[in-house]
Amino acid sequence: MFAEPRTPWMHRLAGLALALASAACATLPDPEPQASSKVAATREFEIRGEQAYLGGAPVKLWGLRCNNALLSPAVTERLINNLDNMAQHGINLISVALQGTNGGFPDVDAGPNAFTSDGKLIPSFGRRLEAVVRAADARGMVVCVVLMMPRKDQLLRDEAAVRRAFEACADFFETRGLRNVIVNLYQEFNHPTRIDHEVFREPEGDRKKALLTSWFKSKAPAIEVGICPNHLSGSAPSYPGCDLVIIHEEMALPPAGFVLNSETPDEDMSGNEGVFNSFQRERMQRIWSSYLDVPRTAMLFRAPYVEDVRGRQGTGPNFEMGGNGTGESDRGIRFYFEWVREHVGRWEYPRHVR
């Protein structure tokens, strides 16, 4: 069957449609900001000696781990919409991850991955990350950004892709003026079972950590970085070239340096998130209290209620306080918000106010 020849009016109609489409496209905003565009820089996070500074002012950081928050535009929006409440309760540090953490119930691998297999940063993840960092900056808050994790490192095809990803992230922070950040280059270095790339494993941990740091610092020399070892692996949290010492779980506080606990021990369980018994509450409060009078430390409270994708209620990740965690119908971490508010005060940059 042959197509019917176009009549003159059909040619005119097609030309009009093309012109209208071109005009419409000309008015659409550029979906990806150009690296050379001028953007306002955020406040700068720094570590001077053993003290944290933001925008030139000394700060004490109290945090909440939200590592699956870049999962989708809607999930990111939920986090941003809860930043005011966090600040009102004294929380001035959050963490997000470009390779998401444990997805919890019902899929441990449900967390996001922001990289292509050859190490490019996927633009939509970059835009969501920038939205979180700038929203935090508007409230005088700091964002800890985790670049990679054992659960997802295999999605980068080789060491060259890993290097490209580190450099791409550093270049993104620099060109977009995102400076109110701490960068955790790798969470759980030398994990005993899940790491695919040898550059994230012992032996020669100090050399490999310094190499990873050099890749990032080649593009963003002034951004503070560290690497968190797996707490059971024996790999040291401090290494040549790190700006801060990153630990997790119940690792002992190192004797020197600014120390960030990137993940307090889980007390609620995936599949039953946001429910805590009395001895769990006592243990959590004992850990939180240990950070009260040590200026050179910061802490990120971790709960599957906050990070698990979907979870028991089908609403995760949950950045809202929720209930007090006393049972099935009271799931939540409101008690952590209220504890920080009571013992530290609300956050009004650059200080907590009691």
Secondary structure as a PSIPRED ss2 file (coil, helix, strand):
# PSIPRED VFORMAT (PSIPRED V4.0)

   1 M C   1.000  0.000  0.000
   2 F C   1.000  0.000  0.000
   3 A C   1.000  0.000  0.000
   4 E C   1.000  0.000  0.000
   5 P C   1.000  0.000  0.000
   6 R C   1.000  0.000  0.000
   7 T C   1.000  0.000  0.000
   8 P H   0.000  1.000  0.000
   9 W H   0.000  1.000  0.000
  10 M H   0.000  1.000  0.000
  11 H H   0.000  1.000  0.000
  12 R H   0.000  1.000  0.000
  13 L H   0.000  1.000  0.000
  14 A H   0.000  1.000  0.000
  15 G H   0.000  1.000  0.000
  16 L H   0.000  1.000  0.000
  17 A H   0.000  1.000  0.000
  18 L H   0.000  1.000  0.000
  19 A H   0.000  1.000  0.000
  20 L H   0.000  1.000  0.000
  21 A H   0.000  1.000  0.000
  22 S H   0.000  1.000  0.000
  23 A H   0.000  1.000  0.000
  24 A H   0.000  1.000  0.000
  25 C H   0.000  1.000  0.000
  26 A H   0.000  1.000  0.000
  27 T H   0.000  1.000  0.000
  28 L C   1.000  0.000  0.000
  29 P C   1.000  0.000  0.000
  30 D C   1.000  0.000  0.000
  31 P C   1.000  0.000  0.000
  32 E C   1.000  0.000  0.000
  33 P C   1.000  0.000  0.000
  34 Q C   1.000  0.000  0.000
  35 A C   1.000  0.000  0.000
  36 S C   1.000  0.000  0.000
  37 S C   1.000  0.000  0.000
  38 K C   1.000  0.000  0.000
  39 V C   1.000  0.000  0.000
  40 A C   1.000  0.000  0.000
  41 A C   1.000  0.000  0.000
  42 T C   1.000  0.000  0.000
  43 R C   1.000  0.000  0.000
  44 E C   1.000  0.000  0.000
  45 F E   0.000  0.000  1.000
  46 E E   0.000  0.000  1.000
  47 I E   0.000  0.000  1.000
  48 R E   0.000  0.000  1.000
  49 G C   1.000  0.000  0.000
  50 E C   1.000  0.000  0.000
  51 Q E   0.000  0.000  1.000
  52 A E   0.000  0.000  1.000
  53 Y E   0.000  0.000  1.000
  54 L E   0.000  0.000  1.000
  55 G C   1.000  0.000  0.000
  56 G C   1.000  0.000  0.000
  57 A E   0.000  0.000  1.000
  58 P E   0.000  0.000  1.000
  59 V C   1.000  0.000  0.000
  60 K C   1.000  0.000  0.000
  61 L C   1.000  0.000  0.000
  62 W E   0.000  0.000  1.000
  63 G E   0.000  0.000  1.000
  64 L E   0.000  0.000  1.000
  65 R E   0.000  0.000  1.000
  66 C C   1.000  0.000  0.000
  67 N C   1.000  0.000  0.000
  68 N C   1.000  0.000  0.000
  69 A C   1.000  0.000  0.000
  70 L C   1.000  0.000  0.000
  71 L C   1.000  0.000  0.000
  72 S C   1.000  0.000  0.000
  73 P H   0.000  1.000  0.000
  74 A H   0.000  1.000  0.000
  75 V H   0.000  1.000  0.000
  76 T H   0.000  1.000  0.000
  77 E H   0.000  1.000  0.000
  78 R H   0.000  1.000  0.000
  79 L H   0.000  1.000  0.000
  80 I H   0.000  1.000  0.000
  81 N H   0.000  1.000  0.000
  82 N C   1.000  0.000  0.000
  83 L H   0.000  1.000  0.000
  84 D H   0.000  1.000  0.000
  85 N H   0.000  1.000  0.000
  86 M H   0.000  1.000  0.000
  87 A H   0.000  1.000  0.000
  88 Q H   0.000  1.000  0.000
  89 H C   1.000  0.000  0.000
  90 G C   1.000  0.000  0.000
  91 I C   1.000  0.000  0.000
  92 N C   1.000  0.000  0.000
  93 L E   0.000  0.000  1.000
  94 I E   0.000  0.000  1.000
  95 S E   0.000  0.000  1.000
  96 V E   0.000  0.000  1.000
  97 A E   0.000  0.000  1.000
  98 L C   1.000  0.000  0.000
  99 Q E   0.000  0.000  1.000
 100 G C   1.000  0.000  0.000
 101 T C   1.000  0.000  0.000
 102 N C   1.000  0.000  0.000
 103 G C   1.000  0.000  0.000
 104 G C   1.000  0.000  0.000
 105 F C   1.000  0.000  0.000
 106 P C   1.000  0.000  0.000
 107 D C   1.000  0.000  0.000
 108 V C   1.000  0.000  0.000
 109 D C   1.000  0.000  0.000
 110 A C   1.000  0.000  0.000
 111 G C   1.000  0.000  0.000
 112 P C   1.000  0.000  0.000
 113 N E   0.000  0.000  1.000
 114 A C   1.000  0.000  0.000
 115 F E   0.000  0.000  1.000
 116 T C   1.000  0.000  0.000
 117 S C   1.000  0.000  0.000
 118 D C   1.000  0.000  0.000
 119 G C   1.000  0.000  0.000
 120 K C   1.000  0.000  0.000
 121 L E   0.000  0.000  1.000
 122 I C   1.000  0.000  0.000
 123 P H   0.000  1.000  0.000
 124 S H   0.000  1.000  0.000
 125 F H   0.000  1.000  0.000
 126 G H   0.000  1.000  0.000
 127 R H   0.000  1.000  0.000
 128 R H   0.000  1.000  0.000
 129 L H   0.000  1.000  0.000
 130 E H   0.000  1.000  0.000
 131 A H   0.000  1.000  0.000
 132 V H   0.000  1.000  0.000
 133 V H   0.000  1.000  0.000
 134 R H   0.000  1.000  0.000
 135 A H   0.000  1.000  0.000
 136 A H   0.000  1.000  0.000
 137 D H   0.000  1.000  0.000
 138 A H   0.000  1.000  0.000
 139 R C   1.000  0.000  0.000
 140 G C   1.000  0.000  0.000
 141 M C   1.000  0.000  0.000
 142 V E   0.000  0.000  1.000
 143 V E   0.000  0.000  1.000
 144 C E   0.000  0.000  1.000
 145 V E   0.000  0.000  1.000
 146 V E   0.000  0.000  1.000
 147 L E   0.000  0.000  1.000
 148 M E   0.000  0.000  1.000
 149 M C   1.000  0.000  0.000
 150 P C   1.000  0.000  0.000
 151 R C   1.000  0.000  0.000
 152 K C   1.000  0.000  0.000
 153 D H   0.000  1.000  0.000
 154 Q H   0.000  1.000  0.000
 155 L H   0.000  1.000  0.000
 156 L C   1.000  0.000  0.000
 157 R C   1.000  0.000  0.000
 158 D C   1.000  0.000  0.000
 159 E H   0.000  1.000  0.000
 160 A H   0.000  1.000  0.000
 161 A H   0.000  1.000  0.000
 162 V H   0.000  1.000  0.000
 163 R H   0.000  1.000  0.000
 164 R H   0.000  1.000  0.000
 165 A H   0.000  1.000  0.000
 166 F H   0.000  1.000  0.000
 167 E H   0.000  1.000  0.000
 168 A H   0.000  1.000  0.000
 169 C H   0.000  1.000  0.000
 170 A H   0.000  1.000  0.000
 171 D H   0.000  1.000  0.000
 172 F H   0.000  1.000  0.000
 173 F H   0.000  1.000  0.000
 174 E H   0.000  1.000  0.000
 175 T H   0.000  1.000  0.000
 176 R C   1.000  0.000  0.000
 177 G C   1.000  0.000  0.000
 178 L C   1.000  0.000  0.000
 179 R C   1.000  0.000  0.000
 180 N C   1.000  0.000  0.000
 181 V E   0.000  0.000  1.000
 182 I E   0.000  0.000  1.000
 183 V E   0.000  0.000  1.000
 184 N E   0.000  0.000  1.000
 185 L E   0.000  0.000  1.000
 186 Y E   0.000  0.000  1.000
 187 Q E   0.000  0.000  1.000
 188 E E   0.000  0.000  1.000
 189 F E   0.000  0.000  1.000
 190 N C   1.000  0.000  0.000
 191 H C   1.000  0.000  0.000
 192 P C   1.000  0.000  0.000
 193 T C   1.000  0.000  0.000
 194 R C   1.000  0.000  0.000
 195 I C   1.000  0.000  0.000
 196 D C   1.000  0.000  0.000
 197 H C   1.000  0.000  0.000
 198 E H   0.000  1.000  0.000
 199 V H   0.000  1.000  0.000
 200 F H   0.000  1.000  0.000
 201 R C   1.000  0.000  0.000
 202 E C   1.000  0.000  0.000
 203 P C   1.000  0.000  0.000
 204 E C   1.000  0.000  0.000
 205 G H   0.000  1.000  0.000
 206 D H   0.000  1.000  0.000
 207 R H   0.000  1.000  0.000
 208 K H   0.000  1.000  0.000
 209 K H   0.000  1.000  0.000
 210 A H   0.000  1.000  0.000
 211 L H   0.000  1.000  0.000
 212 L H   0.000  1.000  0.000
 213 T H   0.000  1.000  0.000
 214 S H   0.000  1.000  0.000
 215 W H   0.000  1.000  0.000
 216 F H   0.000  1.000  0.000
 217 K H   0.000  1.000  0.000
 218 S C   1.000  0.000  0.000
 219 K C   1.000  0.000  0.000
 220 A C   1.000  0.000  0.000
 221 P C   1.000  0.000  0.000
 222 A C   1.000  0.000  0.000
 223 I C   1.000  0.000  0.000
 224 E C   1.000  0.000  0.000
 225 V E   0.000  0.000  1.000
 226 G E   0.000  0.000  1.000
 227 I E   0.000  0.000  1.000
 228 C E   0.000  0.000  1.000
 229 P E   0.000  0.000  1.000
 230 N C   1.000  0.000  0.000
 231 H C   1.000  0.000  0.000
 232 L C   1.000  0.000  0.000
 233 S C   1.000  0.000  0.000
 234 G C   1.000  0.000  0.000
 235 S C   1.000  0.000  0.000
 236 A C   1.000  0.000  0.000
 237 P C   1.000  0.000  0.000
 238 S C   1.000  0.000  0.000
 239 Y C   1.000  0.000  0.000
 240 P C   1.000  0.000  0.000
 241 G C   1.000  0.000  0.000
 242 C C   1.000  0.000  0.000
 243 D C   1.000  0.000  0.000
 244 L C   1.000  0.000  0.000
 245 V E   0.000  0.000  1.000
 246 I E   0.000  0.000  1.000
 247 I E   0.000  0.000  1.000
 248 H C   1.000  0.000  0.000
 249 E C   1.000  0.000  0.000
 250 E C   1.000  0.000  0.000
 251 M C   1.000  0.000  0.000
 252 A C   1.000  0.000  0.000
 253 L C   1.000  0.000  0.000
 254 P C   1.000  0.000  0.000
 255 P C   1.000  0.000  0.000
 256 A C   1.000  0.000  0.000
 257 G C   1.000  0.000  0.000
 258 F C   1.000  0.000  0.000
 259 V E   0.000  0.000  1.000
 260 L E   0.000  0.000  1.000
 261 N E   0.000  0.000  1.000
 262 S C   1.000  0.000  0.000
 263 E C   1.000  0.000  0.000
 264 T C   1.000  0.000  0.000
 265 P C   1.000  0.000  0.000
 266 D C   1.000  0.000  0.000
 267 E C   1.000  0.000  0.000
 268 D C   1.000  0.000  0.000
 269 M E   0.000  0.000  1.000
 270 S C   1.000  0.000  0.000
 271 G C   1.000  0.000  0.000
 272 N E   0.000  0.000  1.000
 273 E C   1.000  0.000  0.000
 274 G C   1.000  0.000  0.000
 275 V C   1.000  0.000  0.000
 276 F C   1.000  0.000  0.000
 277 N C   1.000  0.000  0.000
 278 S H   0.000  1.000  0.000
 279 F H   0.000  1.000  0.000
 280 Q H   0.000  1.000  0.000
 281 R H   0.000  1.000  0.000
 282 E H   0.000  1.000  0.000
 283 R H   0.000  1.000  0.000
 284 M H   0.000  1.000  0.000
 285 Q H   0.000  1.000  0.000
 286 R H   0.000  1.000  0.000
 287 I H   0.000  1.000  0.000
 288 W H   0.000  1.000  0.000
 289 S H   0.000  1.000  0.000
 290 S C   1.000  0.000  0.000
 291 Y C   1.000  0.000  0.000
 292 L C   1.000  0.000  0.000
 293 D C   1.000  0.000  0.000
 294 V C   1.000  0.000  0.000
 295 P C   1.000  0.000  0.000
 296 R C   1.000  0.000  0.000
 297 T E   0.000  0.000  1.000
 298 A E   0.000  0.000  1.000
 299 M E   0.000  0.000  1.000
 300 L E   0.000  0.000  1.000
 301 F E   0.000  0.000  1.000
 302 R C   1.000  0.000  0.000
 303 A C   1.000  0.000  0.000
 304 P H   0.000  1.000  0.000
 305 Y H   0.000  1.000  0.000
 306 V H   0.000  1.000  0.000
 307 E H   0.000  1.000  0.000
 308 D C   1.000  0.000  0.000
 309 V C   1.000  0.000  0.000
 310 R E   0.000  0.000  1.000
 311 G C   1.000  0.000  0.000
 312 R C   1.000  0.000  0.000
 313 Q C   1.000  0.000  0.000
 314 G C   1.000  0.000  0.000
 315 T C   1.000  0.000  0.000
 316 G E   0.000  0.000  1.000
 317 P C   1.000  0.000  0.000
 318 N C   1.000  0.000  0.000
 319 F C   1.000  0.000  0.000
 320 E C   1.000  0.000  0.000
 321 M C   1.000  0.000  0.000
 322 G E   0.000  0.000  1.000
 323 G C   1.000  0.000  0.000
 324 N C   1.000  0.000  0.000
 325 G C   1.000  0.000  0.000
 326 T C   1.000  0.000  0.000
 327 G C   1.000  0.000  0.000
 328 E H   0.000  1.000  0.000
 329 S H   0.000  1.000  0.000
 330 D H   0.000  1.000  0.000
 331 R C   1.000  0.000  0.000
 332 G E   0.000  0.000  1.000
 333 I C   1.000  0.000  0.000
 334 R H   0.000  1.000  0.000
 335 F H   0.000  1.000  0.000
 336 Y H   0.000  1.000  0.000
 337 F H   0.000  1.000  0.000
 338 E H   0.000  1.000  0.000
 339 W H   0.000  1.000  0.000
 340 V H   0.000  1.000  0.000
 341 R H   0.000  1.000  0.000
 342 E H   0.000  1.000  0.000
 343 H H   0.000  1.000  0.000
 344 V C   1.000  0.000  0.000
 345 G C   1.000  0.000  0.000
 346 R E   0.000  0.000  1.000
 347 W E   0.000  0.000  1.000
 348 E E   0.000  0.000  1.000
 349 Y C   1.000  0.000  0.000
 350 P C   1.000  0.000  0.000
 351 R E   0.000  0.000  1.000
 352 H E   0.000  0.000  1.000
 353 V E   0.000  0.000  1.000
 354 R C   1.000  0.000  0.000
